[in-house]
Amino acid sequence: MCLSILLISAWEKKPGKGIVMLPEDEEKPVPMSTSEAGRKGGSTVRDKYGEDYYRRIGKKGGTALKEK
């Protein structure tokens, strides 16, 4: 039974390509949760634009809400 699990995990279904065998050194990517994806995206934006970016867009949003 363990052998069959190993064999199954070495195969992956790819859209348009049917089922293909993964290279030995390549692992399937592990899906991340929504909160992990949001945290990763926020960190990327912070690294790219800096912390002041959040202050500027927050001020714009507050001003737009106030005018509305």
N, C-alpha and C positions, 0 to 999 in steps of 0.2 A: 504494500500500500504506500509506503514512503517513497518508493521508486516512482510510482505513478504520479505522485504529487510533484516530485522533482521534474519529471518529464513534462507535465502539464504547465508548470510555471516557466519552462524554457520557451514556450510558444506564446505568441501574441497575435491577436486578430488586428490587422491594419485595414482601415477603410480603403476599398478599391484594390487591395492587394491580397485579400484572403487571409489565411493564417500563415504567418512566417515565423521562423525560428530566430530568437534573439541571439546576438553574439554572446559568448560566454562572459565577457567582462562588462557587459551592459545590463543594468538592472532596470526594471520597470519603474517609472516615476511614481512616487507615492502621492496620491491626491491630498491637497491641503484643505483645511476647513476654511469657511468664509472669514472667520476672525483672523486666522493666520494670513490669509491673502490680503486682507485689509491692512493688517499691521505691516506686512512686507511692502505694500504699495505706499503707505504713509511714510515709512522709513526712506523709501526711494525718493519720494518727493522732497522730503526734508533734506536729504543729502544733495539733491540736485539744485534746489532753490533756496535752501536755508530756512531757519526758524522764523525769520521776519516775514516770509511769504504767508504764513498762516495768519499773522496779525493783519497784513494788508487785505487778504481776502475776507477775513472776519469783519473788518471795518467796512468794506464795501457791502457786504451782506447786511450788516446792521443799518447802514445808511439807506439802503434800498428798502428795507423793511419799514424803517421810520417814515420814509417818503410815501410809501404805499398806504 
